[in-house]
Amino acid sequence: MGLERFLVLASVLAPVWLVLYYVLPYFTTYKHLQHIPGPVVAKFSNIWVALGARNGKKFAWVDWAHRKYGPVVRIGFNHVSIAQPEGLQTVYAHGNGFLKDHFYEAFVSGVPGVFNVRDRVEHTRKRKIIAHAFSPGAVHAFETHMADNLRRWIRQLDRIASYPTKSNGFAQINMMPWCTYIAFDIIGDLAFGAPFGMVDKGRDECEAQLEPHGPIVLAPGAETLNRRGEVSSTLGLMLSLRPWAKYLPDPFFSNGLKSVKNLHGIAVAAVSKRLDANEKAEKGQKQRNDILDMLVQAKDSKGNPMPRDELISEALTQLIAGSDTVSNTACAVFYWILHGERAAPGTIIPRLQAELDAAIPESADIASHAEVKSLPFLRRCIDEAIRLHSTSAIGLPRIVTSATGVQHQDTLFPTGTVLSVPSYTIHHDAEVWGDDVDEFKPDRWLPGNLTPRQKICFNPFSFGPRACVGQNVAHMELALIVGTAFHRYEFELYQQVLESHEGFSKKPDECWLGIRKRATQV
């Protein structure tokens, strides 16, 4: 009888609790957002947008909402997405004082790094230290490490190309994993002092230390990174669920949380290996010019070095940013260049290869940065592919902190409102880019062709004081990878569309190409 009473009581109280928890705030705390359109569920909770993240398609769900409801859309109970170029200034500009949303707390493992720290003062301290590692002189010194890895990469591509599977001499290759291997090895070399060895092994594998002072084990680095991004992006939208996520029946959460731990373990193992090697090195030995060495040598305003746990978190930040974004973007660049050539034969590849051939000696195995950094058509191809793919596709959420709120066009958003600007959506806005918005047209980037709104709109590395500190390194890597590949090889495209899924960044599922060495390289 007691159980029956409990069940009856629960059946009565549960709807009451749901109304109080989800519906009442809609009419009270967040009544100022009632006039903003959006999916019905999104007006009462973050469940709608979290489901989009759980399915790896948050960027597509938010884009759908904007196409249905307009440029300003409510995607959460207190979260408004602004799909207008002018929104970048409103949400991310210097001096607005906005804070990163609590969303970023889901990405913390260990201590916060420059990516996920929310405190403005602490972020400024971290960024000043890390900025030295990305100064023009430091970035120039990175090229030696990039070149060594590129040579290992082309040896593997040469091997694949030497076994053609098509009658026209092309060998088939999925370019996505090979972009992952080269990006991981380069950032391993730059951030930890040695490549992970993915290119040589031809597989996704890294050393990790999962427990303090525990054994070194092998873990899949890219797969771990992908799962970590997916689960953190989902739990960041449902933070109250985070303590209980490992108990949920959906293995997405338990596997994702395991990946968070594994990824931290990869950073621990790599940093420990490098610092141990530093201690054993003879005094007076020449320092290695890489990111980790610069972080080790860096001092804060009081002359204190970076603590080891913070060093691991910052190295992990570089691992995530330097591998995930570069690998995903490089793969997308390959696809879109070849897609553009397929759509308009003779308009892309001949121009690109003529430009590369004029800059890179015929006998060179790889490109140098000096040869490719200022090639205008190569840069236009890369920028156009970045726009179309939008690796950083989601809107990065910020909390309004001004006591008077912030005005965007006709709407005043009060203190505490969460705002974001979805990069994928503004990069595909026909009102900004024209009716050919979905076409690969590098010449839209000719200086005289860009409109003021297009210049504002392009947002691949975020905007304002929180913009990516390593964007110069990313551009350098992309120019070297793409320039080397299209100078050395012929490619043909074997798929119609580039399907993607999303964690924190948007990753192509696969990219099947044909590859063969160019006649000048045989």
N, C-alpha and C positions, 0 to 999 in steps of 0.2 A: 504493500500500500504506500509506503514511504517513497519507493522508486517511482510509482505512478504519479504521486504528487509532485515529485521533483521534475519529471518529464513534462507534466502539464505546466508547471511554473516556468520551466525553461522555454517551452514553446510560446509562452506569453511574453516573457522578458526579452527573448532574443530579438524579435522585431523592434521592441522598444529601444533596446540598446543600439541596434543598427540605425534607427531613426536619429537617436541622440548623437551618435558618433559621426555619421555620414551626412545626414540631411539637415540637421539643425544648424551646423556651421555655414551651410549654403545660404541660409536666410539671416544669419547674424554676423559671424566673424568675417565672412567673405562675400557679403551682400554687394560690395562695391564692384564685384566681377560678374554679377548676374547678367549684365547686358552683353557680355562678350560671348560670341557663339563658340560651339565646339561639340564634340560627341557628348551625349547625355551623361554617360557614366563618368566622363572626365570632369564634369562639373562638381562631382561629389567626392571623388577620390583619385588617387594616382594609379588605380588598378588598370585602367585602359592603357596608359602609356607604358606601364610595367609589363603588360602582356605583349606589347609590341617589342619591348627589349628582350623578353623571354624567348620570343620567336626569332630573334636576330634581325628584326625588320623595323626597329623603331623609326629609322629615317624615313622609311616608306610609309609607315602609318601616319607620321606627322605630316609628310608631304601630301598624303591623301586628304587629311583634315584641312589643310590650307586650300587645296583645290576645291574642296566642297564648301568651306565656310568663309574663306577670305584670308587676307594677309595677317590679321590678328586673331588668334585662336586660343581658346582655353583648353589646354591639354592635361591639366591636373587641377585639383581643388584650389590650389593657390599658385598655379604655374601658367603663365601666358607665353605663347610662342609668337614672335614677331617676324614674319617672313618678308622683310623689306630691307634693302641695303641701308637705309637711314637708321634702322634699328641697331646696327653695329655700333654707331656712335652713341646711341642712347644707353646700350647695355654694357659695352666693353671699354669705353673710352677712358683715357687718363683723367683722373680728377673726379670721377663720379662717386668714388668711395664704395662701390658695390663690393660685397663679399661673395666668394664662391659659395654655392649652395651646400647644404648638408649632404647632398648627393655624393660629394667627393670623399666623405668619410668611409664609404664602402670600399674605396681603393687603397686604404691604408693597411700595410702589413709591416710590422715593426714600428718605426716612428714615421711621421709624415715627411714626405719629400717635397721638393719645390713644386711638383705637379699637383699634389693633393692637400698641401697645407692651406688652411683657410684664413689664418690670422695674417693681416696685411703687413704688420711689422716683421713677423717671422719670414714671410715670403720675400720681403725686400732684402732681409739679411741673407737668405739662401741664394737669391738670384744674383746678388752682388758677388758672392763667392764663385758661383757657377759660371757667371758671365765671362770670367777670365779664361775659362776652358774653351770658350767659343769666340774669342777675339780673332780678328783676321789673321794675325800671325800664328796663333795656335791652330786654326783651321788649315792653314797652308802646310803646317808640319804634319798634319794627319795624312797627307796624300801618299807618303811612302807606305804606310800600313794598308791603305785602300788598294794601292797598286799591287802589292804582294797577294792580296786576296783575289783581286781581279784576274791575275795570271793563273791562279789555281782554278778559278771559275771557268775561264775559257778553255783550259785543258779538258775539263769535264764536258763542256759543250762541244769541243772538237771531237771528243770520243763518241758522243751521241750522234753527231752529224756524220761520222764516218761509217755508220751502219744505216743506210737509207732504207726506209720502209715503203717508199712510193717510187713509181716508175720514173718520175722526173728528178730523182736524186735527193728528195727531201726525206729526212728522218723525223718521226713524230716525237714531240716533247710537250709535256705539261709545264708551262713556264712558271706557274705559281710556286711550286716548291723550290725551284731553282732560284727564283727571286728571293724566297725566304732564306735559303741557305747562304747566299752571298750577303744579304743584309745582316743576318745574325753573326756571321763570321767577321764582318767589318766592325760592327758595334762591339763584338767581343774583343777584338783587337784594340779598339779605341778606348773602351770603358774598363776593360779588365786586364789588358796587357797581352792577350793571346786570343786567337780565333777559337771558336768552339769546335771547329773541325767538321762542320756539317757539309761543306763543299767537298772535302776529300772523301768523306764517308758516303756522301750522297743520300743522307737520311737525317731526320729530325731527332737529334740526340745531344744532350748536354749533361755535364756533371752537376750534381746537386747534393747539398748537405741538409737533410730534412729535419735533423735534430741537433741541438747544440753539442758540439764535439762528437757528433755521430759519424757513421761511415759515409763515404762518398758513393753515391749511387748514380745511375744513368736515368734521365728523365727526358721526355719529348719537349723541347723548348717551345717550339711554335704552337704545338697543340695546347700546351700548358698556358701559354700566353693568351690564346684565343678563348679558352674556357674561362680563364680568370677575368678577361674583359667582359664576357657575356654575363657571368653571374654577378660581377660587381656592378655593371650597368643596370641590372635588374634590381638588385637589392638596394642600390643607391636611391631608387625611386620608392622603395618600401622598407625604409630603415628599421621600422619596428619589427619586421620579419627576420632581420639579420641574426639575432641570437638563436632563433629556432630553425633556421634554414636547413641545418644539417639533419634535422629530424623529419623533414618533409619527405613524402613518398616519391616525389619527382626526383630522379637521379641527377637531373640538371643541376640541382643545388648542391648535393653532396659531392659530386664530381667537380663542380666549379670551385667549391671551398677547398677541396684537396689541391686543386691547381693553384689557388692563391698561395697555399703553403709551399707547394713545389717550386713556384716561381721565386718566392723569397729564398728558398733553399739554393736555387741556381745562383742567385746574387751572392749569398753568403759564401758558397764554395769558391766562386770566381774571385771575390775580393780577398778571401783568406789566402788563396793560392798565390795571388799577386803580392800581398803584403808580406807573406812568409818569404817569398823570393827576394823581396826588397831587403829584408833583415839579413838574409844570408849573403847578399851581394857585397862585394868588396867596397870599402870606402873609396870615394873618388871616382867610382865607375860612372860613366856618362848616364844622365837621366834619360828615361824614355819619354818622348813627347807624345803623351796621350791624355785622355780626359781624367783617368783615375790618378795619374801622377800629379796633375794640376790640382785635383781636389785634395790630395794628401798634403800638398805643399801649401794650400790656401790657408789663410788666417782670417778670422773675423775682425771687427773693429777694435777688439780688445787684445788682439794678437793670439787668440786661442785657435788651435787646429780643430778640424771637424771631428767630433767623436766617431768611434767606429760604427755604432749603430746608425748614425746619420749618414756616414759614408756609404754604408750598404744600401740605405734607402735611396740616396742620390744616384748611386751606380745602377740600382734597379730601375729608377726613372729613366736613365739614359738607355738601358737595355730595352725597355718597353717602347720608348719613343723612337729610338734609333733603328729598331728592327721592324716593328709592326708597321709604322707609317711608310718607311722606305720600301719594304717588300711589297706591300699592297699597292702603293703608288707606281712602283716600277712595273709590276705586272699589268696594271691598268694602262700605262703608257704604251707598252707593247701592243696590247689589244687595240687601243684607239688609233694608233698610227696605222696599224694594218687594216682596221675597219675603215678608216678614212680612205686608204688606198683602194680597198675593194669597192667602196661606194663611188669613187671618182678616179679610175685607173690613170696612173701617170702623173697625178697631182701632188703626191706626198712622198713616196719612197725615192723616186729619182731626184727630187729636190734635196731631200735630206741626205742621201748618200753623196750627191755632188758636193754639198757643203762640207760633209765630213771628209771626203777624199781630198778636198783642197786644203784642209787644215791638218790632217793626220798623215804622216808619211806612210807610203804603201807598205813598207817593211815593218811598221810598228805592230806589235801584237796587241797592245792596249792603247787607249787614248790617254793623254796627260791632261790635267785640268787646264793648263795654260792653253792647250789646243782647242778645248771645247767650251770653256766657261763663257765665251762671248759670242758663240755662234747663234745668230738671231733666229734662224728657222728651227734649230733644235730646241731652243728655249720656248718658242711659240708652240711647238708640238707638245712639250712637257706641260706648259701652262694650260693648254686646251684640254689635255687628258686629265689633269688634276681637276679642272672645273667639272668635266663630265662625270668623273668617277667620285670625286669628293670623298677622299679617304677619311677626313675629319668631317663627317656628314651630319652629326647630331647638333642640336643647339646646346651650347655649354651653359648650364644654369647659373644665374647670379641672383643674389638677394638685394633688393633695394634697401639701402641703409639711411638715406637722407630723411631727416625728420619731416621735411615738406613733401616727400615723395619725389617722383620723377614724371615729367610730362613727355608723352610721345604722341605727337599730332594732337588729336582731340581728347585723348584719354590720360587721366592722372592716375598713376599707379602708386599707392601709398607704401609707407615703410613696411617691409616684411614680404612684399610680393616677390615671387620668383619669376624672372624674365629670361628668355633665351632667344637666339636667332639661329634657325636651322640652316647650316651651310648648304646642304644638298638642295634644299628647296630654293634658296635665293640663287644658287648657281644654275637652276633650271627654270628660272622665271622668264617667260617669253616677253613680258613687259619690259624687262631689263635688257635681255640679250637678243630679242627679235624672234621671228617665226622659225628661224633655223636653229633655235636653242639646243635641240637634241642632235645636231649634226656636228661632226668633227671638222672644224674650220680654223686651222692655226692662224690664218691671216686676219682673223678678227682681232688678234693681238698686235697688229701693226699699230705703232703709236698714233697715227692719225685716225685710226678706225675706232678706238675706244671712246665711249661716251663717259662723262663724269660719273654717272651712276654705275657703269660697269667697272670703273676703276675702284669705286668704293665697295662694290659688291663682292669682288674676288677675295675670298677669306679662307685660304687653305691652311694657314698656320695660326688661326685666331687673330685677335685684334687687341690693341691696347697693352697695358702693363703686364698682362698675363699671356701675351703672345709667345709662341714657341721660341725658346732661347737657341735651339739648335737648327733653325731653319736654313742657315747658310751651309751647314754640314749636309743637310738633306739635299739641297740643290746641287751641291758638289757631287755627292754620291749618284744622284739621278743622272747628271750630265755624263759622268764617267761610265756608268753601267749602260745607259741607252746609247751613248756615243760609241763606245767600244763595240757593243753588240751589232748595231746597224752598219758599222764600218767593216766588220769582220764577216758577217753572215747575211744570207738571204733568208727571208721568212715568208711563210704563207699562213693564212688564218683558217682554222678548221672548225670554228663555231660561230653561230649567228649572233649570240648575245653574251654579255659578260654578267652572269648571275653573281650576286654578292650576299654575304650575311654580315651581321654587325655585332661587335662587342662594344668596346669603346670606339674603335675605328671600324671602317667598312672594308671587308676583305673579299677579294674575288674568290669564288669557290674553286674555279679551275680555269686554265687558259691554254687550250690545245693549239699548238702551232706546228708547222713544218719548218725545219732548219737545215741549211746546208751552207758550207763555206762559200764565200764569193770567189769568183774566178781569180781575182787579184790576190786572194789569200791562200789559194791552194798550193 
